[in-house]
Amino acid sequence: MLESLFVPTFIVALAEIGDKTQLLALLLASRFRKPWPIICGIVVATLANHFAAGAVGNWVASFFSLATLSWVLAVSFIAVALWTLVPDKLDGDEDSSLQKFGPFLTTLIAFFIAEMGDKTQVATVMLAAQYPHFILVIIGTTLGMLIANVPVVLAGNFAAERLPLTLIRRLAACAFVALAVYAGYQALRFSGMI
């Protein structure tokens, strides 16, 4: 049961390092200089976004056999592993028009939108499809986002500039590959090949 919490927390925390939403957190922290409303906005946006993503993953899982789902997950984890190796950049100044709403609402809206189709959202869909405890997966992916983003918000530029982002991206990619191998093993087991 705790695996449904700890694996998503670890995976998303690693995948989030250097991600565009982490860059967005850094940008919001430097613009507003009010960390607690920004952190609260991150929590609410992430819970809403990952709940929806987890619900999709949980729903999709009900349509496939365990073997088929495991093969789909293995391929998806490999794709996310490769995606993790590509550094993210913020596209333009996407939150500038939102600043009039203050730090909480700006963060809530900007984070929710930035997470759409992001690798951590895709990972949440896959993790919710793989693990049976839906709520624990959502809590875990949200904790992973907070583990990666709260220090950035609190420390600002100081922490972000000193992180070994390439190494962290490689570690995250390795974690997704490990999940792919495990899902492949499960697929073979469910197919009766092992």
C-alpha positions as CSV (number, residue, x, y, z in Angstrom):
1,M,0.0,0.0,0.0
2,L,2.7,2.5,0.9
3,E,4.4,1.7,-2.4
4,S,1.4,3.6,-4.0
5,L,2.6,6.7,-2.0
6,F,6.4,6.5,-2.0
7,V,7.1,5.5,-5.6
8,P,5.0,8.4,-7.1
9,T,6.5,10.8,-4.6
10,F,10.1,9.8,-5.6
11,I,9.4,9.6,-9.3
12,V,7.6,13.0,-9.6
13,A,10.1,14.8,-7.3
14,L,13.0,13.7,-9.6
15,A,11.1,14.3,-12.8
16,E,10.1,17.8,-11.6
17,I,13.7,19.0,-11.2
18,G,14.4,21.4,-14.1
19,D,10.8,21.0,-15.4
20,K,9.0,24.0,-16.7
21,T,6.7,24.2,-13.6
22,Q,9.8,24.4,-11.4
23,L,11.1,27.2,-13.6
24,L,7.6,28.8,-13.3
25,A,7.9,28.5,-9.5
26,L,11.2,30.3,-9.6
27,L,9.7,33.0,-11.8
28,L,6.7,33.5,-9.5
29,A,8.9,33.6,-6.4
30,S,11.2,36.3,-7.9
31,R,8.2,38.4,-9.1
32,F,6.0,38.2,-6.0
33,R,8.4,37.6,-3.2
34,K,5.6,36.0,-1.2
35,P,6.4,32.3,-0.8
36,W,3.4,31.1,1.2
37,P,0.6,32.1,-1.2
38,I,2.7,30.7,-4.1
39,I,3.2,27.4,-2.2
40,C,-0.6,27.2,-1.5
41,G,-1.3,27.9,-5.2
42,I,1.1,25.1,-6.2
43,V,-0.7,22.7,-3.7
44,V,-4.2,23.4,-5.0
45,A,-3.2,23.5,-8.7
46,T,-1.3,20.2,-8.4
47,L,-4.0,18.4,-6.4
48,A,-6.7,19.5,-9.0
49,N,-4.5,18.6,-12.0
50,H,-3.2,15.4,-10.7
51,F,-6.6,14.3,-9.4
52,A,-7.9,14.6,-12.9
53,A,-4.9,12.9,-14.4
54,G,-5.1,10.1,-11.8
55,A,-8.8,9.6,-12.5
56,V,-8.0,9.2,-16.2
57,G,-5.2,6.7,-15.4
58,N,-7.5,4.7,-13.0
59,W,-10.3,4.7,-15.6
60,V,-8.1,3.6,-18.5
61,A,-6.7,0.8,-16.4
62,S,-10.1,-0.7,-16.1
63,F,-10.3,-1.4,-19.9
64,F,-7.2,-3.5,-20.2
65,S,-6.0,-6.8,-19.0
66,L,-3.2,-6.7,-16.5
67,A,-0.7,-8.0,-19.1
68,T,-1.8,-5.4,-21.7
69,L,-1.8,-2.6,-19.2
70,S,1.7,-3.6,-18.0
71,W,3.0,-3.5,-21.6
72,V,1.4,-0.1,-22.2
73,L,2.9,1.2,-19.0
74,A,6.4,-0.2,-19.9
75,V,6.4,1.6,-23.2
76,S,5.0,4.8,-21.6
77,F,7.6,4.8,-18.9
78,I,10.4,4.5,-21.5
79,A,8.9,7.4,-23.4
80,V,8.7,9.5,-20.2
81,A,12.3,8.5,-19.4
82,L,13.5,9.9,-22.7
83,W,11.3,13.0,-22.3
84,T,12.9,13.6,-18.9
85,L,16.3,13.9,-20.5
86,V,15.2,17.0,-22.5
87,P,15.5,20.2,-20.5
88,D,12.4,22.3,-20.2
89,K,12.1,26.1,-20.8
90,L,9.3,28.4,-20.1
91,D,7.6,29.4,-23.3
92,G,7.5,33.2,-23.3
93,D,6.2,35.2,-20.4
94,E,3.0,33.2,-19.9
95,D,2.1,34.4,-16.4
96,S,2.6,38.2,-17.0
97,S,-1.1,38.8,-17.7
98,L,-2.1,36.8,-14.6
99,Q,-0.1,39.0,-12.2
100,K,-3.0,41.3,-11.5
101,F,-4.7,38.4,-9.6
102,G,-2.0,38.2,-6.9
103,P,0.4,35.5,-6.0
104,F,-2.0,32.7,-5.0
105,L,-4.5,33.0,-7.9
106,T,-1.7,33.6,-10.4
107,T,0.2,30.5,-9.2
108,L,-3.0,28.4,-9.2
109,I,-3.9,29.3,-12.7
110,A,-0.4,29.3,-14.2
111,F,0.6,26.0,-12.5
112,F,-2.6,24.2,-13.5
113,I,-2.2,25.3,-17.1
114,A,1.6,24.6,-17.2
115,E,1.0,21.0,-15.9
116,M,-1.4,20.2,-18.8
117,G,0.4,17.6,-20.9
118,D,3.6,17.9,-18.8
119,K,5.7,14.9,-18.0
120,T,4.7,14.9,-14.4
121,Q,1.0,14.9,-15.4
122,V,1.6,12.0,-17.8
123,A,3.5,10.2,-15.1
124,T,0.5,10.7,-12.8
125,V,-1.8,9.1,-15.3
126,M,0.6,6.1,-15.7
127,L,1.2,5.7,-11.9
128,A,-2.5,5.8,-11.2
129,A,-3.0,3.1,-13.8
130,Q,-0.3,1.0,-12.2
131,Y,-1.0,1.3,-8.5
132,P,-4.3,0.4,-6.9
133,H,-4.5,3.1,-4.2
134,F,-5.6,6.1,-6.3
135,I,-5.7,8.6,-3.5
136,L,-2.2,7.6,-2.3
137,V,-0.9,8.1,-5.8
138,I,-2.3,11.6,-6.0
139,I,-0.9,12.5,-2.6
140,G,2.4,11.1,-3.6
141,T,2.6,12.9,-6.9
142,T,1.6,16.2,-5.1
143,L,4.2,15.6,-2.5
144,G,6.8,15.0,-5.2
145,M,5.8,18.4,-6.8
146,L,6.2,20.1,-3.4
147,I,9.5,18.4,-2.6
148,A,10.9,19.8,-5.9
149,N,9.2,23.2,-5.9
150,V,9.0,24.5,-2.3
151,P,12.7,24.8,-1.9
152,V,12.9,26.7,-5.2
153,V,10.1,29.1,-4.0
154,L,11.8,29.6,-0.6
155,A,15.4,29.9,-1.8
156,G,14.7,31.6,-5.1
157,N,17.6,31.8,-7.6
158,F,20.2,30.6,-5.1
159,A,19.1,26.9,-5.0
160,A,18.0,26.6,-8.7
161,E,21.4,27.8,-10.1
162,R,23.4,25.3,-8.0
163,L,21.5,22.1,-8.7
164,P,23.2,19.5,-11.0
165,L,20.2,19.5,-13.3
166,T,21.7,17.1,-15.9
167,L,22.5,14.6,-13.2
168,I,19.1,14.9,-11.7
169,R,17.4,14.5,-15.1
170,R,19.5,11.3,-15.7
171,L,18.5,9.9,-12.3
172,A,14.8,10.6,-13.1
173,A,15.2,8.9,-16.5
174,C,16.8,5.9,-14.8
175,A,13.9,5.8,-12.3
176,F,11.4,5.7,-15.2
177,V,13.4,3.0,-17.0
178,A,13.4,1.0,-13.8
179,L,9.6,1.3,-13.7
180,A,9.5,0.3,-17.3
181,V,11.5,-2.8,-16.6
182,Y,9.3,-3.7,-13.7
183,A,6.1,-3.1,-15.8
184,G,7.7,-5.3,-18.5
185,Y,8.4,-8.0,-15.9
186,Q,4.8,-7.8,-14.7
187,A,3.5,-8.1,-18.3
188,L,5.5,-11.2,-18.8
189,R,4.3,-12.6,-15.5
190,F,0.6,-11.8,-16.2
191,S,1.0,-13.3,-19.7
192,G,2.2,-16.6,-18.1
193,M,5.6,-16.3,-19.8
194,I,7.4,-16.3,-16.4
